[in-house]
């Protein structure tokens, strides 16, 4: 297995390619594991000769991915830690009209709530 990145980051909802280029005689078969569980080629995961493609990454896709190449001569493994990032979200709420108007003098602090997740 040709060495690749040990860790990668992707934003939630995006696609990512985890590289795994293998060589061997005879040609090795390639399989992938996520956190020790075998992955199947399908709509969420696409296994190719170049690596593993994840479509529309979600939070549950974060973890350790292992590329396993094997043939009659043996096997080799490479792991990639995938981190899924979530952009911040600012919650917009209606102003509290039921609160009394507060007066402030110059240079006095005032706070405006801005909750973010």
N, C-alpha and C positions, 0 to 999 in steps of 0.2 A: 504494500500500500504506500503510495507516495504521500509524504507528510503534508498535512494541510493545517488550517487553523484549529486551535484547541478550544476556542470559544467564539461564538457569533451572537449578534444581537439583531432582532427584527421587531418592527412595530406591529402591534396587533392589527389583524385584517390584511396584512401584506403577505406576499409570497417570498420564499427564500430557498436557495439551493445550497445544500450541505455537500461539499465536495468530497469525493472518495474515488481516486483513480487507482486502479489495481493492475498488476502485471503478474504473469506466471505462466508456466508451461507444465501441464496443459492450462488453458485459460481457466482462471478461477471463477467460481460462482460467487455472487455477492448477495448478502442479506443484511438487513438493518434491524437494530433493536432500539427501543426507547425505554430507558430505565429498566433494562433487562427483559422487556417483552418484545416478541417478534412483531414487525410491522408488515402489513400486506400491501402490495401494489394496488391502488384503487383511486377513488376520487380525492381523498385527502392527501395521500402519499403517492408519489411517482418515483419508482426506482429505475435508474438508468445506469449505463456504463460510466457516467461521469459523477454520479452521486445520488442524492435524495432530494426531491423537490417537495416542499410543503406549500399547499395552496391555502390562502386565507387563514393565516396563523391565528390561533386563539390562545388564551392564557394557559389552557390545559396542555398546549404543545411545548411548554417550557420543560427542559429536562436534559438528560444525558443521552445522546444518540451514539450508537456504536455501529460502525461499518465492519462487517465480517467477510473476509475473502477466504475461500477454501477450495482446495483441489486435492488430488490424491497424495501430494507431497506434504500437505499440512494446511495450516491456516494462519492468518494474521488479522489483527484488529486495530482499529483506530477510533478514538472517541472525540466527540465535539459536544461541548456544553452550549445549549441554546438558551438565551435569555430573551424573554418576550417583554417588550416595553409598551406601556400604556400611556398615551398622551394625557396631560392634565385636562380636567373639565371644570369650568367655572360655572357654578350654579347661579342663575339669575333669578332673584326673587323680587316680588313686588315690594315697593317701599312701605314701611309700617306707618300708614296714614293715621292709625289710631294712637300713635305716640305723640306726645306734645312736641311742638317745635322747640328746639334748644338754641339758645343764643350763646354765642362765643365772642370774646373780645380778641383783638389782634394778637397773634403769636400764641394763642391758647390751642392746645391739641384737640383734634376732633377725629373720631374713628368712623370709618365706613366699612361695614362688614362685606367681605368678599369670599364666601366659602368655596374652596376648591377641593377636588378629589384627585 
